[in-house]
Amino acid sequence: MGLIDQTAQSYYDGDDYGNYQFVSLTDIINQFMLIYVGEDKIIPKAKRLDVAFHAQRALAELSFDTFKSCKAQEITVPATLQMILPQDYVNYTKISWVDSAGIKHLMYPVSKTSNPSSNPLQDSAGDFTLQAVGALSDSSSDIVLDNEYKDVLVGMRVIGPYIPNDTFVSATANSSSVTTITIDDGTGTVVFPTESNSGTTLTFENTDGSLLLPQKSSFIVENLSWNLTDYKITGTASELEDIEIGMILSHDNFPVGTVVTNIYTTTIVVDQLPDTAVTSGGEITFVSSDLKDSDTWSNYKSGTPSENQDDYQDDTYWPMDGSRYGLDPQHAQANGSFYIDCVSGKIHFSSNISGKTVILDYISDSLGTDGEMQVHKFAEEAMYRWILHAIASGKIQTQQLVPRLKKEKFAAIRTAKLRLSNLKIEELTQILRGKSKQIKH
């Protein structure tokens, strides 16, 4: 119950400073079971598991709008202009960038943009389809397409005239900006077109029926070699510059879904072995595992924020030049902007924030780790009243107490908010002194 069980010397020699102001959730539960549960008490009988559940719910709910938010994360914004949300993130209180003097500059959210899912591949008519014109031969499983198609990958289904049902791409090759595919039945058995035709329109689909989404990048690398005994692919360093860890291989000698796990100088390491050795001249398509950025996000991050567009012809900043008519208040500041993509779990920043140090002050539910499950002593009574009301509301025998306990719960929460607001009369007095100054219009 708050008794100090360590000496002053051991406290200052340790690193758990200021912890006396908190009570652990375990102590809250133990003390509730001792004081409020039992014969001739408000709650005659209650399982410890029920009390623990309601205690955690109370801690989470009070963390959102009553407890002070002390969590913050600092990062340097990379060229991607994205920040991954912290593991225990629930909501933010403010996002700001820090200047060379360590002063925060508050940023504002942009409400009129977002990061939708990537555009599916479309043809000139707007249909969600990937098509190519191929030259068929009834005596060959190879089909020469009319152009280079990096989006045609091994494992895709091929549909078209003179193409048997359940036909798949088993291999791709590219030469002189032209793609050649090899087809089979999906089990390795070669398939031939039923007729020869020099201008057949072919449609390519995912085997699961999902729309084809453009990947962020894809590269065709030639003059590679590999063997059956290790997971290495060798080439020249200059040709491997664009290959990144996590990329997916598209080649008939490697299982579908083979991933690049490491790259160094002239060697690529993958996670699956090939079924055929190639001593030289091998060609592999490497596809990024990330989808292409949506057009909305690409335009937002590449655009120059309006607050930075100044002709520098004089010492007057342009928003003061009579050009403020119709200006949206969220853009009437020079600190940059951001929006949060809840699907990807990332914060997206405007282009003028690249390279700056950004601080995210955020709210958690205080249930992330055991060390977080603690309650400020100013809100200890609010915790007891919350649990008491929740337990009584769930029992038939104590329904007559619920209205009274509900009032006591809200009263305790109001008291906790006032205490935790940390208002100091001297600080308020200093602020009010500044309010007495005449405001010129």
JOGI-V988437 format. One record per pair of residues at least 4 apart in sequence whose C-alpha atoms are under 6 Angstrom apart, sorted by sequence separation. I is the first residue (numbers start at 1). J is the second residue. D is the distance in Angstrom with one decimal. If there is no record, write none. Layout:
# JOGI-V988437
i=(I,I)
j=(J,J)
d=(D,D)
This chain:
# JOGI-V988437
i=(27,32,33,37,51,58,62,63,77,98,99,122,123,174,184,185,206,263,299,319,341,384,402,405,416,417,36,39,98,122,174,184,263,319,341,36,37,38,98,122,173,184,262,366,367,392,37,38,97,121,122,136,173,184,226,262,340,366,37,96,97,135,172,183,225,261,339,96,134,135,158,172,225,249,260,261,339,393,96,134,157,158,171,224,248,260,338,96,134,157,171,224,248,259,338,95,133,156,170,247,259,133,155,156,169,170,246,247,337,155,169,170,246,258,154,168,245,154,168,245,389,154,167,168,245,167,168,254,253,253,253,386,385,307,237,148,237,148,163,236,382,147,148,162,235,382,162,234,162,234,251,145,233,145,233,250,144,232,249,143,232,249,379,143,231,248,378,142,231,248,142,247,141,247,141,160,231,247,159,159,158,158,228,157,157,156,228,301,141,156,157,227,301,141,226,140,226,225,138,225,138,225,138,224,138,223,224,225,138,223,224,137,223,136,222,136,222,135,136,221,135,221,135,220,134,220,133,134,219,133,219,133,218,132,133,218,132,218,131,217,131,216,130,215,130,216,215,216,215,216,215,214,171,171,170,121,120,121,120,154,153,118,115,107,109,110,107,108,109,110,107,109,98,85,97,85,97,84,96,83,96,83,95,82,95,82,81,94,81,93,92,93,92,91,92,91,81,90,90,79,89,88,77,78,77,76,77,76,76,75,75,74,74,73,73,72,72,71,71,69,63,60,55,54,25,25,24,23,66,22,23,22,22,21,22,21)
j=(31,36,37,41,55,62,66,67,81,102,103,126,127,178,188,189,210,267,303,323,345,388,406,409,420,421,41,44,103,127,179,189,268,324,346,42,43,44,104,128,179,190,268,372,373,398,44,45,104,128,129,143,180,191,233,269,347,373,45,104,105,143,180,191,233,269,347,105,143,144,167,181,234,258,269,270,348,402,106,144,167,168,181,234,258,270,348,107,145,168,182,235,259,270,349,107,145,168,182,259,271,146,168,169,182,183,259,260,350,169,183,184,260,272,169,183,260,170,184,261,405,171,184,185,262,185,186,274,274,275,276,409,409,334,265,177,266,178,193,266,412,178,179,193,266,413,194,266,195,267,284,179,267,180,268,285,180,268,285,180,269,286,416,181,269,286,416,181,270,287,182,287,182,288,183,202,273,289,202,203,203,204,274,204,205,205,277,350,191,206,207,277,351,192,277,192,278,278,192,279,193,280,194,280,195,280,281,282,196,281,282,196,282,196,282,197,283,197,198,283,198,284,199,284,199,285,199,200,285,200,286,201,286,201,202,287,202,288,202,288,203,288,203,288,204,290,290,291,291,292,292,292,251,252,252,212,212,213,213,250,250,294,297,335,337,338,336,337,338,339,337,339,357,345,357,346,358,346,358,346,359,347,359,347,360,348,348,361,349,361,361,362,362,362,363,363,354,363,364,354,364,364,354,355,355,355,356,356,357,357,358,358,359,359,360,360,361,361,362,363,365,365,387,387,373,374,374,374,417,374,375,375,376,376,377,377)
d=(5.9,5.5,5.1,5.9,6.0,6.0,5.0,5.0,5.8,5.5,5.6,5.3,5.6,5.5,6.0,5.7,6.0,5.9,5.9,5.7,5.8,6.0,5.9,6.0,6.0,5.9,5.9,5.2,5.4,5.3,4.4,5.5,4.7,5.7,5.5,6.0,4.8,4.6,4.6,4.5,5.6,4.4,6.0,5.3,5.8,5.4,5.6,5.7,5.6,5.7,5.4,5.6,5.1,4.7,4.9,5.0,4.4,5.7,5.9,5.7,5.3,5.7,5.7,5.9,5.8,5.6,5.9,5.1,5.9,5.4,5.5,4.5,5.4,5.5,5.9,5.2,5.4,5.9,4.3,5.4,5.9,5.3,5.6,5.7,5.7,4.4,5.5,5.1,4.2,4.4,5.0,4.8,4.6,5.5,4.4,5.8,5.6,5.5,5.5,5.7,5.8,5.5,5.8,5.4,5.8,5.2,5.7,5.4,5.5,5.2,4.7,6.0,5.2,5.8,5.0,5.5,5.2,5.3,5.5,5.4,5.3,5.6,5.7,5.9,5.7,4.9,5.8,4.5,5.2,5.4,5.7,5.5,4.8,5.3,5.4,5.0,4.6,4.4,5.1,5.1,4.7,4.6,4.7,5.3,5.3,5.2,4.9,5.6,5.8,4.6,5.8,5.5,5.6,5.8,5.0,5.1,4.4,5.6,5.9,5.6,4.6,4.9,4.9,5.3,5.6,5.6,5.6,5.6,5.4,5.1,4.5,5.4,5.5,4.6,5.6,4.8,5.6,5.4,5.7,5.1,5.9,4.9,6.0,5.6,5.1,5.7,5.6,5.4,5.8,5.3,5.9,4.3,5.2,4.9,5.7,5.8,5.3,5.1,5.6,5.0,4.8,4.8,5.5,5.8,4.9,6.0,5.5,5.6,5.0,4.0,4.5,4.2,5.2,5.0,5.9,4.9,4.3,5.9,5.8,5.6,4.1,5.5,5.6,5.8,5.7,4.4,5.8,5.2,5.7,5.3,5.2,4.4,5.5,5.7,5.9,4.3,5.3,6.0,5.5,5.3,4.5,5.8,5.8,5.9,5.6,5.6,5.9,4.8,4.2,3.6,4.8,5.7,5.6,4.6,5.5,5.7,5.6,5.8,4.5,5.4,5.8,4.6,5.4,5.5,5.6,5.8,5.8,5.1,5.0,5.6,5.5,5.4,5.6,5.7,5.5,5.5,4.2,4.5,5.7,5.4,5.5,5.0,5.9,5.5,4.8,4.7,5.9,5.4,5.3,5.5,5.9,5.1,3.9,5.7,5.8,5.2,6.0,5.6,5.1,5.9,5.4,5.8,5.4,5.8,5.0,5.9,5.7,5.6,4.4,5.7,5.5,5.6,4.4,5.6,5.2,5.4,4.3,5.9,5.7,5.7,5.5,4.4,5.9,5.7,5.4,5.1,4.1,5.4,5.5,6.0,5.1,5.2,4.3,5.8,5.5,5.8)
